[in-house]
Amino acid sequence: YSLLPEKFIASLAGLPGFDKAAFVETHQVPADFTSVRMNQFKTFDHAAHLFMHAKTPVDWCAEGFYLTGRPSFVVDPLWHAGAYYVQEASSMFLHTIISQLADTNKYYKVLDLCAAPGGKTTLLANYFKNGLVVANETIKSRNAILEENCIRWGSDHIVVTQNDPSHFKALPNFFDFIIADAPCSGSGMFRKDPQAIKEWSEENVLHCSQRQTRIIEESITALQEGGYYIYSTCSYSFEEDEKIMDYIASLDGMTSVQIQLPSSSSIVTTFSPTHQAQGFRFYPDKVKGEGFFIAVFQKQKAAYTSQFSSPFQFTLLPKKELANLAAIYALPEQFVCIQHLEELIALPMHCYSDLQTIRAHLYVKKIGMRIGMLKGADLVPAHDLAMSQWDKMPYETIEVDLNDALQFLRRADFQLNGPKGWHSISYMNCRLGWVKILPNRLNNYYPNTWRILNY
């Protein structure tokens, strides 16, 4: 482990909760734990699992747990099945915040502005099960990872977009929540990523601070009156944390929101110097997690109101194809089937008009739940459908053991007994994908780019 830069340590002196000796000591060795967050809509027997039986809870997130050390997730089929997400424990504090601000039964429109790789998106999707979650990532390569993780998670109400924050000005007063986990200098990850220590500089902190200000300025128009703006970083720097809180609090109509901490918490409460906005600092010498900062603001008044027309119309599946699909597979209630090129996509009715608005104004990479393609009277199912949190599938499921599950995920040969035709493969009650049993062979439809290559 490299020594922490002297300028970095000096820059933290006097910040709330900073204890130089304890902080430096904590950074001498890597963490001896890893945290995961369960997908409560994909259940399995934790006691029978490879390493879940020894987990302990994260105080500030109901589905969050610590594991001892760092298991090899690539050889756990349930990781590939989206049964849990490997997420830094400190960032799961978002769950505490939204649980104090939102009623799970209500319909909310939520934007995760800088969403890759998808930890916060998947947390938001499960909490706002009756809402709509837009997961945005500007960078193409990171967007692909985000989409993959959203598919694995299996939610049908996530839209993945690839837009610059400024593009959201086209949706003024649209979202109830905007989460901006802004790109930062990354000092909160020094313990996890010693390479990040070498890349830290005062210049980069200032560059990040300017970029964070721009991201907020470009996106805040999209927040509706009464809506909440949640800002976070994995940086300790004042310029990226308290200074940005003061910037948000200075914007017209924006006020700081007070959040209650868990009673036994060692999370540090901090206040911005000018506006006394409240935020929270997570130090690895005080909490079981990495460095993190988060703050919440509410828009008390909007600059102007806006009405949305939806110039975009989805192409509904024609009656004949709809009848063909219905003969094979009945969609869950309250879903409508649309067609995009040859692909069938199910859209939840509760947010249909908002999906049209989003499709009209943003560059959309993923929307709704992909069902597959109709080939005559046959449905070629999409991988997304196997990954979904839905109970019913168009074809029977075959449960496999660990060895066969891993062979399937490698796209390697294995034997499977069952009637001819399509089947979903399941391990410990969680689906992994599709196979087609033919008279003399087995076709594996696991996505080629996702397969396990080596370990």
Salt bridges, closest charged atoms under 4 A:
GLU63 OE1 - HIS95 NE2 3.90
ASP76 OD2 - HIS49 NE2 2.79
GLU137 OE2 - ARG142 NE 3.68
GLU147 OE2 - ARG370 NH2 2.85
GLU148 OE2 - ARG152 NH2 3.12
ASP156 OD1 - HIS157 ND1 3.70
ASP164 OD1 - ARG214 NH2 3.36
ASP181 OD2 - LYS120 NZ 3.04
GLU202 OE1 - LYS7 NZ 3.64
GLU218 OE1 - LYS169 NZ 2.95
GLU218 OE2 - ARG214 NH1 3.34
ASP241 OD2 - ARG281 NH2 3.69
GLU242 OE2 - ARG281 NE 2.83
ASP252 OD1 - LYS301 NZ 3.15
ASP285 OD2 - LYS286 NZ 3.36
GLU290 OE2 - ARG191 NH2 3.01
GLU343 OE2 - ARG370 NE 3.65
ASP354 OD1 - LYS109 NZ 3.91
ASP378 OD2 - LYS436 NZ 3.68
ASP384 OD2 - ARG370 NH1 2.84
